[in-house]
Amino acid sequence: EEAEEEEEETTEQETPREVALAIGGEEKSAAPAAPKTTILSRQDTFKYLEDLTNGSVQTKVDAARALKSLAFNANAEYKDGLIRGGVPRLLMLMVTEAASAPSLEQSTSCMYSLAREHMDSKTALVKAGALRALSSLLHHEAKQCQLNSCATLYAISCAGRDVCKSLAAFRPLERLTVLVNPGPGRTPQDDQLQLFAALLIVNLLHVKGITSKEDRSVLADSLQRAFDDASEAQVRDTIAIGLKRLSSMGSRKARLKQGISSLARKSL
């Protein structure tokens, strides 16, 4: 096939450097407000792990929310401890059970906090089956679930080309092309969905054969729109890598055809 004939650029790094971003726009939970503000402490991590293991649906939601906050800017040592405590597996159980929208939102948001800038967490989530589950949640009716899932997939995809190849098997590109093009009346959630979808598309472009000639034109227009809408310099730089890669895919194919045509003429 045409896409399979494309050459790989061996001088290019496997995936762009990860852009560290926060997820915003979480909706308020329908659960009653707590009587007092909870002050989070890493000393309570074992309690949260126990709650995540044996708690009620709401207790698990609260535990995932707490661990999400504690893990977001945590060092590798803390995240390593969460992996040893089985957090990736427990979060995947919450996703599989899908007991409530808040359960999905907090479990996927916690996954993002784990995966961002931590290779072992990315690997642990892949082993737990997150790629398939999160790819499916890109179609969820709740926009926050879509956003959290997209952000987590982006963070995981920064583990390298092999992970991107595994993710590509679930064919998320068509859905990402929709998410990167928000319609009229866009919300802050739409803005972040566009951003993370664009960054994830850029990483997926490192998978050989993921696009066709027809796809590239649509993707280029979509990424250009995301580039124009982005305000962070690092995000724009990363999207620019994707635009450059799409352009080079087309030019390599054109050069190949030109070379074949030239050889054919010489043989006559």
DRENTI-761507 format. One record per atom (N, C-alpha, C): residue in one letter; x, y, z. Coordinates in pm, whole numbers, plus 50000, padded with zeros to 5 digits. Atoms other than C-alpha are relative to their C-alpha. Layout:
BEGIN
aXYZ ...
END
This chain:
BEGIN
e500834988150000 e500005000050000 e500875012450000 e499264987650011 e500995036149947 e500665003950130 a499464995649872 a501435043750316 a501184991550043 e498945008949957 e503645013550366 e501315002749926 e498814997150077 e506055026450102 e500775011950054 e499344988249945 e506875057150307 e501244996050077 e498775002549928 e510365058750445 e499915006050139 e499924994449866 e511105064850810 e501205009350008 e498894990849982 e513255094450905 e500804995450121 t499235006049892 t515945077751111 t500665010450089 t499354989849920 t517385110551230 t499035006750097 e500994993549915 e514135121151398 e499784991850127 q500255007249876 q513515112551762 q498664992849992 e501175008650013 e510845086251823 e498695007550019 t501174991549982 t508275110651959 t500475013450053 p499604987049946 p508375147652042 p500084999750152 r499914999049855 r509315157252394 r498635003050058 e501334998649940 e506305155252624 e499755014350046 v500424986849954 v504465187852684 v499214997950129 a500655001949870 a503505189553053 a498875010150016 l501184991449993 l499965203253077 l499064995050109 a501025003749902 a497155203453330 a498674998449928 i501355001650053 i493595192153264 i499085009050082 g500974991549932 g490905217453346 g498594996049963 g501385001550044 g487165219853310 g499214989150065 e500775010849937 e486085192553550 e498705005450056 e501304996049952 e482425194553627 e499844996550148 k500265002649859 k481155195753982 k499284986850017 s500645012849975 s480185162354125 s498595002250053 a501374999149951 a476515156054196 a499904995550145 a500025004749862 a477475141554533 a499945011950096 p500074989149903 p476785162654845 p501405004850036 a498704994249964 a479585186054944 a500454994750135 a499465004649872 a481875174655221 a499805010850105 p500264990149895 p481235191455555 p501195009150025 k498834991549982 k484785204755563 k501024996949893 t498995001750103 t487685209355328 t501034989650044 t499025010449970 t490005179455311 t501395004849959 i498624996550029 i493715187055332 i500744987249962 l499355012150050 l495555161655120 l501434998950053 s498655002649952 s498705145755254 s500474986649946 r499455012750048 r500995119055114 r500024989650111 q500035009549889 q500925103555460 q498714991849999 d501275007250009 d497345093055379 d499924991049876 t500025007750125 t498355074855059 t499504985850022 f500435013849976 f497885040355212 f498504999250025 k501464999649980 k494375050155322 k499295001049866 y500624998550131 y493555061154968 y500114987149919 l499855012950070 l494935028454831 l498984989950052 e500995009049942 e492715009255072 e498595003649952 d501314995550048 d489705030454973 d499794996349853 l500095003250142 l490465024754606 l499794985049979 t500125014650011 t490584987254671 t498664994950050 n501165006049934 n487644981054902 n498855009750026 g501024990149967 g485595013054918 g498754998949914 s501224998850081 s482125021054789 s500335007849873 v499774992650124 v481705037554450 v500455014250030 q499644986249969 q481825072454601 q501345000850071 t498725000149931 t484735063454828 t501154998349901 k498985001850104 k486705051554525 k500185012849920 v499914987350073 v485875083754342 v500825010150080 d499274990649915 d487145104254637 d501484996350009 a498615004549991 a490295083054663 a500755003049871 a499364997150129 a491035086454291 a500255014949985 r499834985450006 r490505124054316 r501195004450086 a498894996449911 a492925126254609 a501344995749940 l498755004950058 l495585104754442 l500375007649874 k499744991850119 k495205124754122 k500745012850039 s499374987549957 s496095156654308 s501404997650056 l498705002949940 l498945140654501 l501034995849896 a499075005350100 a500445124354192 a500375010149893 f499854991250116 f500165153653953 f501425005449986 n498634994650004 n503475170354039 n500964991850085 a499185008449912 a504895141354240 a501284995549930 n498755005150057 n508425128354194 n499844985449961 a500055013850049 a509245094654041 a499864990150114 e500055009349887 e509675078254381 e498564998150048 y501395001149954 y506095086154483 y499164992249899 k500775007150102 k504675074254152 k500394985349993 d499585014049994 d506765042554173 d499254992650111 g500745006049889 g505095035954508 g498554997349964 l501395002050043 l501645040354355 l499904988049905 i500005011750089 i502555014954086 i500094987250082 r499875011949915 r503674990254352 r498724997350077 g501275001549929 g500374996654530 g498864995649909 g501025005050092 g498504985654218 g499045010449947 v500924989450041 v496995019454133 v499594999049853 p500465001350140 p497045014753751 p498924989349982 r500995010750011 r495164981953788 r498685004050065 l501214995949929 l492704996554040 l499235010649922 l500664989850082 l491995026353816 l499344993649878 m500595007050113 m491395002953524 m498734992650041 l501225006549950 l488874983953737 l498865010250009 m501024989549994 m487025016753796 m499485003149860 v500424997350138 v486985023053421 v499134988649948 t500755011650048 t485784987753348 t498624999150063 e501295000549931 e483054989153610 e499075011349956 a500784988450047 a481935023653486 a498775002350086 a501114999149906 a479805027153798 a499275013449992 s500614986850010 s479155064353740 s500895008849914 a499204990550078 a480285093853529 a501155005650084 p498874995449918 p482325108053822 p501084989450018 s499025010949987 s483975073953860 s500914999549878 l499204999950122 l485105074653498 l500885012449993 e499254987450010 e486155111053517 e501215000050093 q498904999449904 q488255107453831 q501054989249975 s499035010650027 s489855074253736 s500885003749880 t499204996350117 t490935087053393 t500865012350028 s499204988349963 s492095120053540 s501204995950084 c498905005149918 c494185101253796 c501034992949912 m499075006450094 m495675080753512 m500925010349936 y499174989750062 y496845112853350 y501065005250097 s499034995349901 s498475124953671 s501154990050016 l498985010349990 l500315091853693 l500935000049878 a499245002350123 a501395090153330 a500865011849958 r499274988350048 r502605125753279 r501444999950053 e498574999049971 e506405126853270 e500514988750091 h499525011449921 h506815092153425 h499874987349917 m499995011050095 m507825063553198 m499414987150058 d500495012649943 d507085034853438 d498484999950015 s501464999349992 s503525047053489 s499364998149863 k500515002150136 k502995048653114 k500004985149968 t499885014350029 t504225012853083 t498994991950080 a500945007349915 a502095000953375 a498575001449950 l501354997950052 l498955016253226 l499784992249870 v500115007950122 v499645000052890 v499784985350035 k500145014049959 k500054966253061 k498634997350062 a501315001749937 a496794971953249 a498865000549899 g501044999750103 g494924975952920 g499395013649974 a500564986650010 a494475013552921 a499805004749856 l500104994950137 l495005018852547 l498634997049939 r501305003750056 r491884999852444 r498875007650071 a501084993849923 a489715013652725 a499905015049973 l500014985550019 l490745049852678 l499645003749856 s500394997550139 s490395047852300 s498484999549986 s501465001150003 s486805036952354 s499355012250066 l500574988649928 l486185065452600 l500115013249924 l499984988050085 l487075090852332 l498625002749940 h501354998750054 h483485084552219 h498965001750110 h500954999249889 h481915088052566 h499155012749989 e500914988550009 e478925111352595 e500455011750087 a499534989449912 a480565130752879 a501315005749946 k498834993750062 k483035155652736 k501234999350090 q498865000849909 q485185154653050 q500684986449991 c499405013350019 c485685117153002 c500824999649872 q499254999250124 q486735123752645 q501325007350021 l498814991849977 l489175150552759 l501044992550083 n499065007249914 n490725130053040 n500634988249927 s499505011650073 s491055099652815 s500995004249893 c499114995150105 c492615119552533 c501335004750059 a498784995149935 a495085136352769 a500874988350047 t499235011649952 t496075102852921 t500634992449884 l499445006750117 l496525086852580 l501195007849946 y498874992050045 y498745115852482 y501224997550089 a498885002149908 a500875111952795 a500624986249981 i499485013550019 i501175074452741 i500744998849867 s499395001150133 s502005078852372 s501415005749996 c498664994349994 c505075098852470 c501044989850046 a499065010749964 a506605065752581 a500824995449880 g499215003650117 g507755060552222 g499184993849889 r500675004650122 r506935046951880 r499314986650018 d500635013149982 d506185011451994 d498635001350066 v501284997749933 v503445023852227 v499025006649902 c500864993550099 c502095046451952 c499474989749899 k500425010450094 k501985016351721 k498914991450062 s501035007949931 s500004996551980 s498695007850007 l501204991649994 l497595025652020 l499335001149864 a500544998650135 a497185029351645 a499144988049960 a500795012050031 a495784993851635 a498535001750036 f501394997549960 f492625007451802 f499365011149917 r500514990750101 r492185032551517 r499365012550061 p500574987949939 p491725064651720 p500075012349910 l499704988050077 l492795088051440 l498745006949947 e501234994050052 e489335093151291 e499295008250107 r500654992849891 r487875103051627 r500815012350041 l499154988749964 l490845125451706 l499865011449900 t500184989650101 t490315143751379 t498725007950026 v501234993049961 v486795152151500 v500275009050120 l499764992449876 l488005163451843 l500905012149978 v499074989050025 v490695185851696 v499335011249921 n500754989950075 n488005205051506 n498715003650073 p501224996549926 p485575219351764 p499095009049918 g500984992350075 g482385234151626 g499675013350066 p500414987149943 p480595266851702 p499624998550148 g500345000249859 g480015275952065 g500954991750083 r499025008349930 r483205259052179 r500195004650143 t499824997649857 t483865256452551 t501474998250036 p498625002749958 p487115255352753 p500374985249988 q499745014350019 q486765217352744 q500334997049854 d499725001950143 d486635218752364 d501405004849965 d498664994650027 d489775240152363 d501074990050044 q499005009649952 q491665214752574 q499954986949922 l500115012050084 l490305185652372 l500745002049868 q499294997050124 q491595202452058 q501514999250021 l498574999749971 l494995207452218 l500564985950016 f499485013549976 f495455171852346 f499834991049878 a500205008150121 a493975156452031 a501085003149897 a498964996150096 a496435176251818 a501354994150040 l498735005549953 l499395165652033 l500064984849982 l500035014550017 l498295129252022 l500114996249852 i499885002650143 i497885130551644 i501465001149956 v498594998250036 v501455143751614 v500804987550038 n499275012149959 n502745113851811 n499644988049914 l500425011450081 l500685089151610 l500575000649858 l499414998750134 l502195102851289 l501374993249991 h498725007250000 h505395084851394 h499804985149972 v500295014050032 v503645051751319 v499954998449849 k499945002150144 k504475039450971 k498674994649948 g501215004850065 g501435035550749 g498705004350065 i501244996349930 i498935052950978 i499115009149917 t500804990850081 t497805077950714 t500024996049853 s500055001350145 s496735076850353 s500175014049939 k499844987150067 k497185104250095 k498805009050029 e501214992249974 e493575115150151 e499985005150144 d499984996149859 d494025115750530 d500895012250023 r498994989849971 r497035138650513 r499495014149978 s500534986750028 s495205167950360 s499095004650113 v500924996749890 v492495166850628 v500775002450128 l499214998649878 l495025161850907 l500815012949999 a499214987850009 a497185190350782 a499145012350029 d500914988849974 d494205214150781 d499635000550148 s500405000649859 s493185202251129 s501135004550092 l498864996249917 l496665205651277 l500345014849982 q499744985750021 q497085239851118 q499045008450082 r500984992849920 r493885251151286 r500384999550148 a499595001349861 a495085237451620 a501235008550028 f498804991649986 f498435254751567 f499615014750015 d500434986049995 d496705287951503 d499285003350129 d500774997649878 d494475283751809 d500854998950127 a499185002449881 a497275273252048 a500705012850045 s499324988349946 s498805299152278 s501364996550060 e498735003949940 e501615279152445 e501044997349892 a498955001450101 a504895280752254 a500404985549980 q499565013950013 q505845244652329 q498964991749926 v501075007050072 v502465232452205 v500095003149851 r499894996050140 r502855252251883 r501214993549934 d498795006350054 d506375238751836 d499764985249970 t500275014250019 t505125203051878 t499074997749882 i500925001350114 i502225207551636 i500745002849869 a499214996950120 a504685222751389 a500794987849954 i499315012450036 i506615189851402 i499074991049920 g500975008250071 g503455171751296 g499735005249860 l500234994150132 l502815196051011 l501184997449907 k498805002650080 k506385191950893 k500054985449956 r499975014350032 r506085154250909 r498994996649891 l501015002350103 l502865154250705 l500505004849864 s499474994550124 s504535176050445 s501094991149943 s498905008450047 s507595153650428 s499504986649949 m500585012550049 m505395122650385 m499625001549853 g500424997750137 g503925137550069 g501185002049907 s498854997350087 s507265149649935 s500834987549976 r499265012550019 r508955115849993 r499314991249896 k500755008050096 k506175098749801 k500185005549859 a499834993750132 a506495123949517 a501394997149944 r498645002850046 r510275118949503 r500144985549955 l499945014150036 l509805081249495 l499384997749862 k500665001550130 k507355083449204 k500855005949888 q499164993650100 q509655107349022 q501204991349965 g498855008650023 g512595083749067 g499634987749918 i500455011850075 i510625053648941 i499735003749855 s500304995550136 s509415073448640 s501285002549921 s498734997150066 s512965084648562 s500714987149959 l499385012950031 l514275048948580 l499304993149884 a500765006350108 a511485037048353 a500355006149865 r499664993450126 r512345063048090 r501394996049953 k498635003650036 k516035054048103 k500084985849945 s499955014050044 s515245017248049 s499414998149861 l500605001250133 l513345024547728 l501045001849890 
END
